[in-house]
Amino acid sequence: MRRMLIEECYAVSLHRVLAAHRRGRMMPFVAGFSLQSTRPSLQLRLDDGIQDICLLSTPHNFRGTRWYLRCECGARVFTLYRSLKSSKYRCRRCHALRYRSENLSRLGRLEHRATQLARRIGGTLLREPTRPKGMRHATFLHRRETVDRLNMRALAHRLR
């Protein structure tokens, strides 16, 4: 059986919910949000009802508080996920989720990294990168050399 990937799931990030709340907005899947009550909670809309998620706080090192979502397994997390097979939001461990990059081979990781860097400097596998506006010439040259080096390593690995 193939394990589900995080990229294939719906995610609720507490950071995004708090940012939207500070701006006076509510996300479409959020039914309710309360930090002031004796039991702070977040209510999420589901297909078959509403899921109530408990919020925990700890004192922050400098000032204020840091908020966490509490999963049904008791874990303190910042993000909860809902897979396409499940009807509830739970943590990554409960759903046994993995990142796509965890399944890549050594060659796949090299190619993925080269593609990411090439995209960052304005190129693709088929198009030569041109220096983005505002990027220093030395930075562009360094990143371009890094992309070429990664591509050469991937090619050498493929030829072995």
N, C-alpha and C positions, 0 to 999 in steps of 0.2 A: 504494500500500500504506500502510495506517495504521500509524503508529509506536506501539509499546507505551508505556503509561504506568506510572510508578513505582507508582502506587496499585493497579495490576492485578497486581503481582508479589509473590512471597514475598521477605522481606528478612531478612538476618541482620546485626544491629547488634552490633559488638564491645562497645559500652558496656553493652548489655543482657546479653550473655553474661558479661562480667566482673562485673556486679552480681549476677547469679544465682550465679556461682561463689563470690563473696565470702560470700553467704548460705548456701553449702553445698548449693545446688540445681543441677540440670542441666535445661536446656531439652529438650523432647522430641525435637527434630531434631538435637541435639548428641550425637554418638557418643563423643567424647573431647576433652579439653582439657588442655594442658600448657604451663606457662610456665617451669618449672624446668629442663627438659632442655637439651641443647646445641642442639637444633633445636626451638624452641617452635612448637606447631602447634595447629590446631583441626580436628577431624574432624566432618564433617556427614553425616547420614544422607540418602541419596537413594533414589529408587525402585529404581535398579539397582545400589546399592552405597554406598560411602563416598567422599566427596571430602575430600582432605587439603589444608588451607589453611595456608600458612606465615604466621607472625606475625613482625613486625619491631618493634624498639623503638628509641626515640631518647631521649636525656636530656631531661628536662623542665626548663624555665627555673629553677624554684625548687628542687624536689627530686624524686626518684623518676624514673620512666620513663613515656613515653607509648607505648602499643602501637597498632599498625596491622595491618590485614589486607593481605596481598599478593595482588593479582589475578593471573591467568595472564598478562595483558599486561604485568605489572611495576609497575602503579600501586599506590601506597600509599593505602588508603582505610579508612574506619571502617565502611562498610556495603557488603555484597554483595547482589546481587539474583538471583533465579531466575525467569525468565519462564515462562509456561505452556507455551511452545513448546520451551524449552531444558531440558536435564537437569542443567546445572551452574550453580553460583553464580559470577557474575562482576560486575565493576563496572558502573556506569551507562553508561560510554562503550562498553564491549564490547557491551552489549545495545542500544545506541542508545536509551536510555530518556529520556522527558521527563516533566515534571510536568504535571498537568492544567491548572494555571494558565497554563502557557506557551502553551496553545492558545486561551485566552479572548481575545475582542475587548475593545476599550476599554469598551464597554457591559457586557460580561460581567464584567470586573474590577470595575467600579463596583458592580454588583449583588451580586457575591460578597462584596465588602468590607462593603457595607451589611448583608447577611444575617449575616455573621460577627459584626459589632458588635452587631446586634440580638439575636442568640442569646446573646452574652456578657452582655447586661444583662437577659436573661430574656424577650425578646419573640420573635415570629416575624413573618412577612409578614402573617399574619391576626390576630394578637393584639397588643394594645398592651402594651409592656413595663412591668413593675412593678419597683420598686427591689429588688434582691436584698438579703437580710439581710447586714449587715456592710459594705455599700458606702456610702461617704459620699454625701450628697445632692448636693453640688456635682459630684462625679465622675459620678453618674448623669445629672444634667442635661446635663453637657458631652457625654457619650457619646450621649445621646438626641438632642441637637442635631446631632451629627456624623452619626448615622444618617439624620436627616431631611434634612440637607444633601446626603448622598450619594444618597439616593433622589430628591431634586429634580434633581440633576445627571444621574442616569440617565434620569429622565423627560424632561428637556430634550434629552438626547442621542437618545432614542428618537423624539421629536417632530420632530427635524431632518430 
